[in-house]
Amino acid sequence: MSAGEANRQDEARSESRTETHSAPGSRSSFIADGVTMDGKISGQGDLVIGGTVTGEIHLAGNQVTIEKDGRVEADIQGESIIVEGSFKGKLTAKGLVIVKETARFEGELKAARLQMEDGAKLKGSVELTQ
């Protein structure tokens, strides 16, 4: 792949990302398409998943985004969570969860607020907390 093709792919990926609600100055980590990770993820900073993740994700004060091509089978805890791809497991957010029209969600969802787009697929339970 040429440098020009790589730059165009990066630009297209950036344009497809949903606007984040993270704290100013926070850092983001990326798990790219084609990368598979199994285990426990924790720490500071936002996480964007374009690849495949299984296990646990604990980023209590940060945002987790599952991109359109992302596949996650895990328990996730975050401040806010955006699901554009495939998710199976238990999802807990202190704030807002956004389930995009391209999402396929199976499992438990617990959050203060939920925004679900027309066309999103959700199978499981939803609990909205205060």
C-alpha positions in Angstrom: 0.0 0.0 0.0 1.4 3.4 -1.0 1.7 6.3 1.5 -1.1 8.1 -0.4 -3.5 5.2 -0.1 -2.7 4.8 3.7 -3.4 8.6 4.2 -6.7 8.3 2.3 -7.8 5.3 4.5 -6.8 7.2 7.7 -8.8 10.3 6.5 -11.8 8.1 5.7 -11.6 6.4 9.1 -11.4 9.8 10.8 -14.5 11.0 8.9 -16.5 8.0 9.9 -15.8 8.4 13.7 -18.6 9.7 15.9 -17.9 13.0 17.8 -16.5 12.1 21.2 -17.6 13.5 24.5 -14.3 13.1 26.3 -12.5 15.5 28.6 -10.3 18.1 26.9 -6.7 17.0 26.6 -7.5 13.3 27.1 -5.7 10.7 25.0 -7.2 8.0 22.9 -6.0 4.5 22.1 -6.9 2.6 19.0 -7.3 -1.1 18.3 -7.2 -1.1 14.5 -9.1 -3.2 12.0 -7.3 -6.5 11.7 -6.0 -6.5 15.3 -7.4 -9.1 17.8 -7.0 -8.6 21.5 -8.1 -11.0 24.3 -7.8 -10.0 28.0 -8.4 -7.0 30.3 -8.1 -3.4 29.3 -8.0 -0.7 31.9 -6.5 2.8 32.3 -6.9 6.4 31.5 -8.0 7.8 28.1 -10.6 7.0 25.5 -10.6 3.8 23.5 -11.6 3.3 19.9 -12.0 -0.3 18.7 -11.9 -1.1 15.0 -10.7 -4.7 15.4 -11.8 -7.6 17.6 -11.7 -7.5 21.5 -12.7 -10.2 24.0 -12.5 -9.9 27.7 -13.0 -6.9 30.0 -12.7 -3.2 29.4 -12.7 -0.9 32.4 -12.3 2.8 31.5 -14.7 4.3 34.0 -14.0 8.0 33.4 -13.6 7.7 29.6 -15.3 7.0 26.3 -15.3 3.7 24.5 -16.2 3.6 20.8 -16.8 0.4 18.9 -16.4 1.4 15.2 -18.6 0.0 12.4 -16.1 -2.9 11.7 -15.3 -3.5 15.4 -16.3 -6.7 17.1 -16.4 -6.8 20.9 -17.4 -9.7 23.2 -16.7 -8.3 26.7 -17.9 -6.5 29.8 -17.4 -2.8 29.3 -17.5 0.0 31.9 -17.1 3.5 30.7 -18.3 7.1 31.1 -19.9 7.1 27.7 -20.0 4.3 25.1 -20.8 4.4 21.3 -21.6 1.2 19.5 -21.4 1.3 15.7 -20.3 -2.3 15.2 -21.0 -5.7 16.9 -21.2 -6.0 20.7 -22.0 -9.0 22.9 -21.8 -8.8 26.7 -22.5 -6.4 29.5 -22.2 -2.7 29.0 -22.3 -0.2 31.9 -22.0 3.6 31.4 -22.2 6.4 33.9 -23.4 8.7 31.2 -24.7 8.3 27.6 -24.7 5.2 25.5 -25.3 5.7 21.7 -26.3 2.7 19.7 -25.9 3.6 16.0 -28.0 2.3 13.1 -25.1 0.0 12.1 -24.9 -1.6 15.5 -25.7 -5.2 16.5 -26.0 -5.3 20.3 -26.6 -8.5 22.3 -26.6 -8.5 26.1 -27.2 -6.2 29.1 -27.1 -2.4 28.9 -27.1 -0.2 32.0 -26.7 3.6 31.6 -27.9 7.0 32.7 -29.0 7.8 29.2 -29.6 5.9 26.0 -29.8 7.2 22.4 -30.7 4.5 19.8 -30.8 5.2 16.1 -33.5 3.7 13.8 -32.2 0.5 12.3 -30.0 -0.5 15.3 -30.3 -4.1 16.4 -30.6 -4.7 20.1 -31.3 -8.1 21.8 -31.2 -8.1 25.6 -32.0 -6.0 28.6 -31.9 -2.2 29.1 -31.8 -0.5 32.5 -31.7 3.3 32.7 -30.3 4.6 36.0 -30.1 8.1 37.6 
